[in-house]
Amino acid sequence: MVPVKFADLGRRPYQEIWDFQEACLQKVVSQKIASRTDPDIHPDLFLFFVEHDPVFTLGKSGKEDHLLVDQTELRSRGVDFHKINRGGDITFHGPGQIVGYPIWDLDQIYTDIHRYLREIEEVVILTLKDFGISNAGRNEGLTGVWVGEEKICAIGVRTSRWVTMHGFALNVNTDLNYFNLIVPCGIQDKAVTSMEKILGYNLHPDDVKASLKQNFEKVFPIKLQAYEV
């Protein structure tokens, strides 16, 4: 099993964690380069969970007109906006949503980005089943996890030298009204849902995080280790 350093970062502003991810990615890439001449160096792998302050993020292939309000209204609502370097279009992060950021050297697991995406989806699908949402699955041709025609988890990643960053965003107790201000993931004819909306009650985020951790270890050949940030 590949050791992965895990930390729950709590609630943090988006820019702070984006900068943190970039620093971690550069550290892993540097370790990876150094390991070519020093076999005693093993690049670190990280997995971070975080809850963000309200923010819309637009991926490098996204369209700005999928943000349906202007910057003045965003400021009045207390919502940030960032153009970022992951794949995909526009999405929302905010309270009640678990965001997961694996920063992994895929050379230590497998160099197959499509399999990586499908297996992140599988982690989330298994987690939803743990809470009685048995009809969660994939929507052919679309990334993420769906319940019927409604997306419950968005996924977007970036890789550099087979080192990943960004990840997934699972709507647990998320205020879905924020998604009315965008065209979520650039998909015009699909809606967004949450675990709370489906189940009819507010979930404890720690319970969902515990399930996600177990399912990461079930789906991927990894072993999570507590990490102090």
C-alpha positions, 0 to 999 in steps of 0.5 A: 500500500502507498502511504498518503498523508491525510489532513482535514483543513477545516474551513478556509478561503479558497485562495489560501488553499489553492496556494497551499495545493500549488506549494504541495504539488511543487514539493512533490514534483521536486521530490520526484525529480530528485528521486531519479538520482537518489533512490532513498527519496520517495515523493510524498502523497497527500489527501486534504479535506476542506470546506471553503468560504463561498466561491465560484471557480472557473476551470481553464476550459470554462466560459465566463458567461456561465457566471450569471451575475456580475462582480458587484452582486457577487461581492454583495452576496459575499461570494468570491470568484477565481479563474483556476487551472483545473479542467472543467467549467464553473462550479461552486464551493461553500459551507456544507460541502466536502472538498477533497484534494488528492496531491498524488504522484500517479507514477506510484499508483498508475499513470491513467488519468481516466481511471483515476477520475473513474475511481474518485467517482467510485469512492464517492458512489460507495460513500453515498451508498453508505448513507442509503443513497443507492442510486448514485452513479455516473452519467455517460460522457460526463464527469462527476457523480449523479443521482438521476439527472442531478449532479451531487459531486463535481470533479476537476483535476490538473496534473503536472509530471503525473502529479495531481491537484484539485479534486472533488466537491461533494454536496452534503448540506450545501445551500443549493441556491448558489448554483442558481447563479451559474450554469453548473459545470457548463451543463444547461439541462442538468440540476444539482442536488445534495445528500441533505436534499435527498435524505431529508435531514442534515448530516454530520460532516465528520460521518461523511468524511470517515466514510470517504476515507474508508472508501479511498482506502478501499478503491485505491492501493493507499493507506492514509496516515494522519498529517499535521499541517 
